[in-house]
């Protein structure tokens, strides 16, 4: 069973003199989240691409933590897993 928020704990709306409906609170929460995400996107756009020094520093930190660079095969070398079975062996890319 999901516990409902305590209605007595909600503060009354100063303009209406009563509690806000749950839909209004939900909408305000949704709008606040959307504003935060937009602010993060704006900050990332203003920061621009990383400089060569930043990339070198991040790569050095990655290697210092035990990371290693691997090379993946090209996409056309990946197996075809679409249920075609033996018919897929005759397909070309």
Biopython code that builds the backbone (N, CA, C, O; Angstrom):
import numpy as np
from Bio.PDB.StructureBuilder import StructureBuilder

atoms = [
    (1, "UNK", "N", (0.835, -1.176, 0.000)),
    (1, "UNK", "CA", (0.000, 0.000, 0.000)),
    (1, "UNK", "C", (0.879, 1.238, 0.000)),
    (1, "UNK", "O", (1.849, 1.315, 0.754)),
    (2, "UNK", "N", (0.550, 2.193, -0.830)),
    (2, "UNK", "CA", (1.311, 3.421, -0.931)),
    (2, "UNK", "C", (0.714, 4.440, 0.030)),
    (2, "UNK", "O", (-0.493, 4.678, 0.049)),
    (3, "UNK", "N", (1.587, 5.024, 0.815)),
    (3, "UNK", "CA", (1.122, 5.996, 1.803)),
    (3, "UNK", "C", (0.895, 7.344, 1.134)),
    (3, "UNK", "O", (1.750, 7.828, 0.392)),
    (4, "UNK", "N", (-0.229, 7.933, 1.390)),
    (4, "UNK", "CA", (-0.550, 9.251, 0.849)),
    (4, "UNK", "C", (0.118, 10.316, 1.702)),
    (4, "UNK", "O", (0.291, 10.125, 2.906)),
    (5, "UNK", "N", (0.497, 11.445, 1.091)),
    (5, "UNK", "CA", (1.101, 12.510, 1.906)),
    (5, "UNK", "C", (0.095, 13.030, 2.923)),
    (5, "UNK", "O", (-1.110, 13.059, 2.671)),
    (6, "UNK", "N", (0.597, 13.427, 4.040)),
    (6, "UNK", "CA", (-0.252, 13.919, 5.114)),
    (6, "UNK", "C", (-0.845, 15.262, 4.713)),
    (6, "UNK", "O", (-0.108, 16.230, 4.526)),
    (7, "UNK", "N", (-2.151, 15.336, 4.581)),
    (7, "UNK", "CA", (-2.828, 16.558, 4.139)),
    (7, "UNK", "C", (-2.634, 17.688, 5.138)),
    (7, "UNK", "O", (-2.615, 18.856, 4.751)),
    (8, "UNK", "N", (-2.490, 17.361, 6.408)),
    (8, "UNK", "CA", (-2.326, 18.402, 7.423)),
    (8, "UNK", "C", (-0.956, 19.056, 7.334)),
    (8, "UNK", "O", (-0.779, 20.184, 7.793)),
    (9, "UNK", "N", (0.028, 18.353, 6.741)),
    (9, "UNK", "CA", (1.385, 18.891, 6.664)),
    (9, "UNK", "C", (1.528, 19.912, 5.547)),
    (9, "UNK", "O", (2.506, 20.660, 5.527)),
    (10, "UNK", "N", (0.580, 19.963, 4.615)),
    (10, "UNK", "CA", (0.665, 20.909, 3.500)),
    (10, "UNK", "C", (0.281, 22.303, 3.986)),
    (10, "UNK", "O", (-0.685, 22.478, 4.729)),
    (11, "UNK", "N", (1.054, 23.277, 3.552)),
    (11, "UNK", "CA", (0.756, 24.658, 3.927)),
    (11, "UNK", "C", (-0.331, 25.202, 3.003)),
    (11, "UNK", "O", (-0.349, 24.884, 1.814)),
    (12, "UNK", "N", (-1.231, 26.014, 3.538)),
    (12, "UNK", "CA", (-2.277, 26.574, 2.677)),
    (12, "UNK", "C", (-1.695, 27.589, 1.697)),
    (12, "UNK", "O", (-0.684, 28.232, 1.981)),
    (13, "UNK", "N", (-2.327, 27.722, 0.570)),
    (13, "UNK", "CA", (-1.930, 28.705, -0.426)),
    (13, "UNK", "C", (-2.280, 30.082, 0.135)),
    (13, "UNK", "O", (-3.420, 30.297, 0.549)),
    (14, "UNK", "N", (-1.321, 31.031, 0.160)),
    (14, "UNK", "CA", (-1.622, 32.340, 0.764)),
    (14, "UNK", "C", (-2.675, 33.133, -0.014)),
    (14, "UNK", "O", (-3.389, 33.948, 0.571)),
    (15, "UNK", "N", (-2.776, 32.903, -1.319)),
    (15, "UNK", "CA", (-3.760, 33.656, -2.106)),
    (15, "UNK", "C", (-5.144, 33.037, -2.018)),
    (15, "UNK", "O", (-6.138, 33.756, -1.915)),
    (16, "UNK", "N", (-5.222, 31.727, -2.057)),
    (16, "UNK", "CA", (-6.515, 31.053, -2.053)),
    (16, "UNK", "C", (-7.029, 30.758, -0.650)),
    (16, "UNK", "O", (-8.230, 30.579, -0.449)),
    (17, "UNK", "N", (-6.116, 30.705, 0.324)),
    (17, "UNK", "CA", (-6.521, 30.392, 1.685)),
    (17, "UNK", "C", (-6.857, 28.925, 1.871)),
    (17, "UNK", "O", (-7.505, 28.557, 2.851)),
    (18, "UNK", "N", (-6.425, 28.087, 0.948)),
    (18, "UNK", "CA", (-6.665, 26.639, 1.072)),
    (18, "UNK", "C", (-5.478, 25.908, 0.466)),
    (18, "UNK", "O", (-4.617, 26.512, -0.173)),
    (19, "UNK", "N", (-5.448, 24.602, 0.677)),
    (19, "UNK", "CA", (-4.343, 23.796, 0.148)),
    (19, "UNK", "C", (-4.410, 23.733, -1.373)),
    (19, "UNK", "O", (-5.486, 23.749, -1.970)),
    (20, "UNK", "N", (-3.223, 23.661, -1.981)),
    (20, "UNK", "CA", (-3.163, 23.517, -3.431)),
    (20, "UNK", "C", (-3.568, 22.106, -3.821)),
    (20, "UNK", "O", (-3.255, 21.159, -3.099)),
    (21, "UNK", "N", (-4.242, 21.945, -4.921)),
    (21, "UNK", "CA", (-4.553, 20.599, -5.392)),
    (21, "UNK", "C", (-3.278, 19.846, -5.746)),
    (21, "UNK", "O", (-2.269, 20.458, -6.096)),
    (22, "UNK", "N", (-3.322, 18.525, -5.655)),
    (22, "UNK", "CA", (-2.154, 17.696, -5.931)),
    (22, "UNK", "C", (-1.685, 17.881, -7.365)),
    (22, "UNK", "O", (-0.482, 17.826, -7.623)),
    (23, "UNK", "N", (-2.594, 18.099, -8.303)),
    (23, "UNK", "CA", (-2.212, 18.283, -9.704)),
    (23, "UNK", "C", (-1.362, 19.536, -9.871)),
    (23, "UNK", "O", (-0.416, 19.543, -10.659)),
    (24, "UNK", "N", (-1.687, 20.580, -9.145)),
    (24, "UNK", "CA", (-0.916, 21.819, -9.249)),
    (24, "UNK", "C", (0.489, 21.616, -8.688)),
    (24, "UNK", "O", (1.464, 22.098, -9.264)),
    (25, "UNK", "N", (0.594, 20.912, -7.576)),
    (25, "UNK", "CA", (1.905, 20.640, -6.997)),
    (25, "UNK", "C", (2.728, 19.769, -7.928)),
    (25, "UNK", "O", (3.931, 19.983, -8.083)),
    (26, "UNK", "N", (2.088, 18.792, -8.545)),
    (26, "UNK", "CA", (2.783, 17.922, -9.475)),
    (26, "UNK", "C", (3.289, 18.728, -10.670)),
    (26, "UNK", "O", (4.417, 18.535, -11.124)),
    (27, "UNK", "N", (2.460, 19.620, -11.170)),
    (27, "UNK", "CA", (2.846, 20.453, -12.310)),
    (27, "UNK", "C", (4.011, 21.357, -11.951)),
    (27, "UNK", "O", (4.939, 21.514, -12.745)),
    (28, "UNK", "N", (3.976, 21.955, -10.765)),
    (28, "UNK", "CA", (5.077, 22.809, -10.331)),
    (28, "UNK", "C", (6.375, 22.013, -10.223)),
    (28, "UNK", "O", (7.437, 22.502, -10.610)),
    (29, "UNK", "N", (6.297, 20.808, -9.706)),
    (29, "UNK", "CA", (7.469, 19.946, -9.594)),
    (29, "UNK", "C", (8.013, 19.597, -10.980)),
    (29, "UNK", "O", (9.225, 19.606, -11.196)),
    (30, "UNK", "N", (7.117, 19.290, -11.911)),
    (30, "UNK", "CA", (7.514, 18.972, -13.279)),
    (30, "UNK", "C", (8.198, 20.173, -13.928)),
    (30, "UNK", "O", (9.240, 20.027, -14.566)),
    (31, "UNK", "N", (7.611, 21.360, -13.764)),
    (31, "UNK", "CA", (8.187, 22.571, -14.347)),
    (31, "UNK", "C", (9.561, 22.882, -13.751)),
    (31, "UNK", "O", (10.469, 23.309, -14.464)),
    (32, "UNK", "N", (9.704, 22.670, -12.461)),
    (32, "UNK", "CA", (10.991, 22.922, -11.806)),
    (32, "UNK", "C", (12.058, 21.983, -12.363)),
    (32, "UNK", "O", (13.182, 22.411, -12.624)),
    (33, "UNK", "N", (11.723, 20.729, -12.542)),
    (33, "UNK", "CA", (12.671, 19.781, -13.122)),
    (33, "UNK", "C", (13.054, 20.167, -14.536)),
    (33, "UNK", "O", (14.218, 20.053, -14.921)),
    (34, "UNK", "N", (12.077, 20.625, -15.316)),
    (34, "UNK", "CA", (12.358, 21.040, -16.693)),
    (34, "UNK", "C", (13.268, 22.265, -16.708)),
    (34, "UNK", "O", (14.166, 22.356, -17.545)),
    (35, "UNK", "N", (13.047, 23.209, -15.791)),
    (35, "UNK", "CA", (13.920, 24.386, -15.712)),
    (35, "UNK", "C", (15.346, 23.987, -15.347)),
    (35, "UNK", "O", (16.302, 24.527, -15.905)),
    (36, "UNK", "N", (15.497, 23.050, -14.419)),
    (36, "UNK", "CA", (16.841, 22.609, -14.028)),
    (36, "UNK", "C", (17.567, 21.941, -15.188)),
    (36, "UNK", "O", (18.747, 22.205, -15.420)),
    (37, "UNK", "N", (16.861, 21.073, -15.921)),
    (37, "UNK", "CA", (17.502, 20.397, -17.053)),
    (37, "UNK", "C", (17.891, 21.398, -18.134)),
    (37, "UNK", "O", (18.956, 21.267, -18.737)),
    (38, "UNK", "N", (17.051, 22.389, -18.389)),
    (38, "UNK", "CA", (17.369, 23.414, -19.387)),
    (38, "UNK", "C", (18.598, 24.213, -18.956)),
    (38, "UNK", "O", (19.442, 24.547, -19.787)),
    (39, "UNK", "N", (18.702, 24.517, -17.674)),
    (39, "UNK", "CA", (19.860, 25.255, -17.170)),
    (39, "UNK", "C", (21.136, 24.434, -17.347)),
    (39, "UNK", "O", (22.183, 24.982, -17.689)),
    (40, "UNK", "N", (21.055, 23.130, -17.116)),
    (40, "UNK", "CA", (22.226, 22.273, -17.314)),
    (40, "UNK", "C", (22.639, 22.244, -18.782)),
    (40, "UNK", "O", (23.830, 22.277, -19.094)),
    (41, "UNK", "N", (21.651, 22.182, -19.690)),
    (41, "UNK", "CA", (21.974, 22.184, -21.125)),
    (41, "UNK", "C", (22.613, 23.511, -21.535)),
    (41, "UNK", "O", (23.567, 23.523, -22.314)),
    (42, "UNK", "N", (22.094, 24.630, -21.014)),
    (42, "UNK", "CA", (22.669, 25.935, -21.337)),
    (42, "UNK", "C", (24.102, 26.035, -20.832)),
    (42, "UNK", "O", (24.977, 26.536, -21.539)),
    (43, "UNK", "N", (24.346, 25.562, -19.617)),
    (43, "UNK", "CA", (25.695, 25.626, -19.049)),
    (43, "UNK", "C", (26.665, 24.782, -19.873)),
    (43, "UNK", "O", (27.801, 25.196, -20.106)),
    (44, "UNK", "N", (26.227, 23.605, -20.314)),
    (44, "UNK", "CA", (27.087, 22.750, -21.128)),
    (44, "UNK", "C", (27.368, 23.393, -22.483)),
    (44, "UNK", "O", (28.481, 23.295, -23.000)),
    (45, "UNK", "N", (26.362, 24.048, -23.057)),
    (45, "UNK", "CA", (26.552, 24.705, -24.357)),
    (45, "UNK", "C", (27.509, 25.893, -24.236)),
    (45, "UNK", "O", (28.324, 26.126, -25.129)),
    (46, "UNK", "N", (27.415, 26.635, -23.146)),
    (46, "UNK", "CA", (28.294, 27.792, -22.954)),
    (46, "UNK", "C", (29.731, 27.373, -22.669)),
    (46, "UNK", "O", (30.668, 28.104, -22.991)),
    (47, "UNK", "N", (29.908, 26.203, -22.069)),
    (47, "UNK", "CA", (31.246, 25.735, -21.740)),
    (47, "UNK", "C", (32.033, 25.398, -23.009)),
    (47, "UNK", "O", (33.255, 25.540, -23.033)),
    (48, "UNK", "N", (31.348, 24.958, -24.051)),
    (48, "UNK", "CA", (32.022, 24.647, -25.305)),
    (48, "UNK", "C", (32.752, 23.318, -25.226)),
    (48, "UNK", "O", (32.696, 22.623, -24.212)),
    (49, "UNK", "N", (33.438, 22.974, -26.307)),
    (49, "UNK", "CA", (34.168, 21.703, -26.322)),
    (49, "UNK", "C", (35.397, 21.776, -25.411)),
    (49, "UNK", "O", (35.924, 22.863, -25.175)),
    (50, "UNK", "N", (35.854, 20.643, -24.901)),
    (50, "UNK", "CA", (37.029, 20.658, -24.021)),
    (50, "UNK", "C", (38.289, 20.995, -24.822)),
    (50, "UNK", "O", (38.388, 20.687, -26.010)),
    (51, "UNK", "N", (39.236, 21.628, -24.154)),
    (51, "UNK", "CA", (40.503, 21.966, -24.805)),
    (51, "UNK", "C", (41.389, 20.726, -24.862)),
    (51, "UNK", "O", (41.091, 19.710, -24.235)),
    (52, "UNK", "N", (42.474, 20.820, -25.617)),
    (52, "UNK", "CA", (43.409, 19.698, -25.719)),
    (52, "UNK", "C", (44.026, 19.375, -24.358)),
    (52, "UNK", "O", (44.272, 18.210, -24.044)),
    (53, "UNK", "N", (44.275, 20.407, -23.553)),
    (53, "UNK", "CA", (44.837, 20.182, -22.217)),
    (53, "UNK", "C", (43.844, 19.435, -21.321)),
    (53, "UNK", "O", (44.234, 18.553, -20.556)),
    (54, "UNK", "N", (42.552, 19.794, -21.419)),
    (54, "UNK", "CA", (41.535, 19.109, -20.631)),
    (54, "UNK", "C", (41.433, 17.638, -21.032)),
    (54, "UNK", "O", (41.332, 16.758, -20.178)),
    (55, "UNK", "N", (41.461, 17.387, -22.323)),
    (55, "UNK", "CA", (41.377, 16.003, -22.807)),
    (55, "UNK", "C", (42.582, 15.201, -22.328)),
    (55, "UNK", "O", (42.436, 14.062, -21.887)),
    (56, "UNK", "N", (43.767, 15.793, -22.414)),
    (56, "UNK", "CA", (44.977, 15.094, -21.959)),
    (56, "UNK", "C", (44.900, 14.794, -20.465)),
    (56, "UNK", "O", (45.281, 13.709, -20.026)),
    (57, "UNK", "N", (44.407, 15.757, -19.683)),
    (57, "UNK", "CA", (44.292, 15.550, -18.231)),
    (57, "UNK", "C", (43.283, 14.445, -17.911)),
    (57, "UNK", "O", (43.546, 13.581, -17.075)),
    (58, "UNK", "N", (42.125, 14.479, -18.581)),
    (58, "UNK", "CA", (41.112, 13.459, -18.336)),
    (58, "UNK", "C", (41.599, 12.069, -18.742)),
    (58, "UNK", "O", (41.318, 11.087, -18.055)),
    (59, "UNK", "N", (42.325, 11.984, -19.852)),
    (59, "UNK", "CA", (42.860, 10.700, -20.292)),
    (59, "UNK", "C", (43.911, 10.180, -19.317)),
    (59, "UNK", "O", (43.969, 8.981, -19.045)),
    (60, "UNK", "N", (44.749, 11.089, -18.786)),
    (60, "UNK", "CA", (45.752, 10.679, -17.794)),
    (60, "UNK", "C", (45.071, 10.168, -16.518)),
    (60, "UNK", "O", (45.521, 9.185, -15.930)),
    (61, "UNK", "N", (43.998, 10.826, -16.093)),
    (61, "UNK", "CA", (43.256, 10.358, -14.917)),
    (61, "UNK", "C", (42.621, 8.996, -15.178)),
    (61, "UNK", "O", (42.602, 8.137, -14.296)),
    (62, "UNK", "N", (42.103, 8.799, -16.382)),
    (62, "UNK", "CA", (41.496, 7.519, -16.745)),
    (62, "UNK", "C", (42.523, 6.398, -16.656)),
    (62, "UNK", "O", (42.237, 5.339, -16.098)),
    (63, "UNK", "N", (43.723, 6.623, -17.203)),
    (63, "UNK", "CA", (44.768, 5.605, -17.155)),
    (63, "UNK", "C", (45.269, 5.398, -15.729)),
    (63, "UNK", "O", (45.594, 4.272, -15.351)),
    (64, "UNK", "N", (45.336, 6.462, -14.932)),
    (64, "UNK", "CA", (45.801, 6.351, -13.545)),
    (64, "UNK", "C", (44.849, 5.513, -12.705)),
    (64, "UNK", "O", (45.272, 4.875, -11.741)),
    (65, "UNK", "N", (43.566, 5.508, -13.061)),
    (65, "UNK", "CA", (42.584, 4.708, -12.322)),
    (65, "UNK", "C", (42.507, 3.267, -12.830)),
    (65, "UNK", "O", (41.663, 2.494, -12.376)),
    (66, "UNK", "N", (43.378, 2.906, -13.761)),
    (66, "UNK", "CA", (43.390, 1.528, -14.246)),
    (66, "UNK", "C", (42.615, 1.322, -15.532)),
    (66, "UNK", "O", (42.422, 0.183, -15.957)),
    (67, "UNK", "N", (42.170, 2.390, -16.153)),
    (67, "UNK", "CA", (41.437, 2.250, -17.409)),
    (67, "UNK", "C", (42.375, 1.896, -18.547)),
    (67, "UNK", "O", (43.566, 2.204, -18.512)),
    (68, "UNK", "N", (41.822, 1.248, -19.550)),
    (68, "UNK", "CA", (42.642, 0.947, -20.720)),
    (68, "UNK", "C", (41.807, 1.173, -21.974)),
    (68, "UNK", "O", (40.590, 0.988, -21.977)),
    (69, "UNK", "N", (42.490, 1.574, -23.031)),
    (69, "UNK", "CA", (41.833, 1.879, -24.286)),
    (69, "UNK", "C", (41.709, 0.594, -25.092)),
    (69, "UNK", "O", (42.678, -0.149, -25.243)),
    (70, "UNK", "N", (40.529, 0.342, -25.602)),
    (70, "UNK", "CA", (40.303, -0.830, -26.441)),
    (70, "UNK", "C", (39.796, -0.376, -27.796)),
    (70, "UNK", "O", (39.278, 0.731, -27.942)),
    (71, "UNK", "N", (39.950, -1.238, -28.776)),
    (71, "UNK", "CA", (39.469, -0.926, -30.115)),
    (71, "UNK", "C", (38.372, -1.920, -30.457)),
    (71, "UNK", "O", (38.587, -3.131, -30.397)),
    (72, "UNK", "N", (37.230, -1.429, -30.804)),
    (72, "UNK", "CA", (36.096, -2.284, -31.144)),
    (72, "UNK", "C", (36.109, -2.573, -32.641)),
    (72, "UNK", "O", (36.556, -1.741, -33.431)),
    (73, "UNK", "N", (35.620, -3.749, -33.033)),
    (73, "UNK", "CA", (35.546, -4.041, -34.461)),
    (73, "UNK", "C", (34.516, -3.144, -35.133)),
    (73, "UNK", "O", (33.621, -2.621, -34.468)),
    (74, "UNK", "N", (34.633, -2.962, -36.448)),
    (74, "UNK", "CA", (33.650, -2.134, -37.140)),
    (74, "UNK", "C", (32.250, -2.718, -37.029)),
    (74, "UNK", "O", (32.085, -3.915, -36.794)),
    (75, "UNK", "N", (31.251, -1.874, -37.197)),
    (75, "UNK", "CA", (29.864, -2.283, -37.014)),
    (75, "UNK", "C", (29.463, -3.389, -37.973)),
    (75, "UNK", "O", (28.645, -4.236, -37.614)),
    (76, "UNK", "N", (30.009, -3.409, -39.179)),
    (76, "UNK", "CA", (29.592, -4.437, -40.135)),
    (76, "UNK", "C", (30.100, -5.820, -39.764)),
    (76, "UNK", "O", (29.657, -6.814, -40.340)),
    (77, "UNK", "N", (31.034, -5.904, -38.798)),
    (77, "UNK", "CA", (31.531, -7.198, -38.356)),
    (77, "UNK", "C", (30.657, -7.803, -37.260)),
    (77, "UNK", "O", (30.850, -8.960, -36.885)),
    (78, "UNK", "N", (29.709, -7.042, -36.748)),
    (78, "UNK", "CA", (28.832, -7.536, -35.678)),
    (78, "UNK", "C", (27.868, -8.583, -36.247)),
    (78, "UNK", "O", (27.427, -8.456, -37.390)),
    (79, "UNK", "N", (27.537, -9.610, -35.468)),
    (79, "UNK", "CA", (26.628, -10.634, -35.971)),
    (79, "UNK", "C", (25.212, -10.090, -36.158)),
    (79, "UNK", "O", (24.788, -9.175, -35.453)),
    (80, "UNK", "N", (24.514, -10.648, -37.087)),
    (80, "UNK", "CA", (23.133, -10.264, -37.340)),
    (80, "UNK", "C", (22.247, -11.166, -36.496)),
    (80, "UNK", "O", (22.176, -12.371, -36.740)),
    (81, "UNK", "N", (21.579, -10.603, -35.519)),
    (81, "UNK", "CA", (20.711, -11.373, -34.622)),
    (81, "UNK", "C", (19.282, -10.882, -34.779)),
    (81, "UNK", "O", (18.707, -10.287, -33.867)),
    (82, "UNK", "N", (18.723, -11.140, -35.946)),
    (82, "UNK", "CA", (17.378, -10.656, -36.186)),
    (82, "UNK", "C", (16.388, -11.788, -36.420)),
    (82, "UNK", "O", (15.250, -11.538, -36.817)),
    (83, "UNK", "N", (16.797, -13.017, -36.183)),
    (83, "UNK", "CA", (15.895, -14.143, -36.344)),
    (83, "UNK", "C", (15.831, -14.678, -37.758)),
    (83, "UNK", "O", (15.001, -15.541, -38.044)),
    (84, "UNK", "N", (16.689, -14.190, -38.664)),
    (84, "UNK", "CA", (16.644, -14.656, -40.044)),
    (84, "UNK", "C", (17.250, -16.047, -40.199)),
    (84, "UNK", "O", (16.979, -16.732, -41.185)),
    (85, "UNK", "N", (18.068, -16.470, -39.235)),
    (85, "UNK", "CA", (18.645, -17.814, -39.290)),
    (85, "UNK", "C", (19.603, -17.987, -40.447)),
    (85, "UNK", "O", (20.428, -17.113, -40.712)),
    (86, "UNK", "N", (19.499, -19.120, -41.145)),
    (86, "UNK", "CA", (20.449, -19.432, -42.218)),
    (86, "UNK", "C", (20.350, -18.459, -43.382)),
    (86, "UNK", "O", (21.317, -18.299, -44.127)),
    (87, "UNK", "N", (19.206, -17.803, -43.559)),
    (87, "UNK", "CA", (19.075, -16.853, -44.655)),
    (87, "UNK", "C", (20.008, -15.652, -44.475)),
    (87, "UNK", "O", (20.429, -15.041, -45.457)),
    (88, "UNK", "N", (20.325, -15.318, -43.237)),
    (88, "UNK", "CA", (21.186, -14.168, -42.968)),
    (88, "UNK", "C", (22.605, -14.429, -43.442)),
    (88, "UNK", "O", (23.341, -13.469, -43.668)),
    (89, "UNK", "N", (23.028, -15.674, -43.604)),
    (89, "UNK", "CA", (24.400, -15.951, -44.036)),
    (89, "UNK", "C", (24.641, -15.496, -45.463)),
    (89, "UNK", "O", (25.797, -15.307, -45.841)),
    (90, "UNK", "N", (23.619, -15.313, -46.268)),
    (90, "UNK", "CA", (23.767, -14.892, -47.649)),
    (90, "UNK", "C", (23.592, -13.376, -47.821)),
    (90, "UNK", "O", (23.692, -12.859, -48.933)),
    (91, "UNK", "N", (23.336, -12.682, -46.732)),
    (91, "UNK", "CA", (23.146, -11.246, -46.822)),
    (91, "UNK", "C", (24.487, -10.558, -46.963)),
    (91, "UNK", "O", (25.481, -11.021, -46.403)),
    (92, "UNK", "N", (24.531, -9.479, -47.689)),
    (92, "UNK", "CA", (25.759, -8.687, -47.798)),
    (92, "UNK", "C", (25.445, -7.282, -47.305)),
    (92, "UNK", "O", (24.302, -6.824, -47.293)),
    (93, "UNK", "N", (26.505, -6.638, -46.907)),
    (93, "UNK", "CA", (26.348, -5.273, -46.383)),
    (93, "UNK", "C", (26.966, -4.307, -47.337)),
    (93, "UNK", "O", (26.948, -3.101, -47.092)),
]
sb = StructureBuilder()
sb.init_structure("model")
sb.init_model(0)
sb.init_chain("A")
sb.init_seg("    ")
for serial, (resi, resn, name, xyz) in enumerate(atoms, 1):
    if name == "N":
        sb.init_residue(resn, " ", resi, " ")
    sb.init_atom(name, np.array(xyz, "f"), 0.0, 1.0, " ", f" {name:<3s}", serial, name[0])
structure = sb.get_structure()
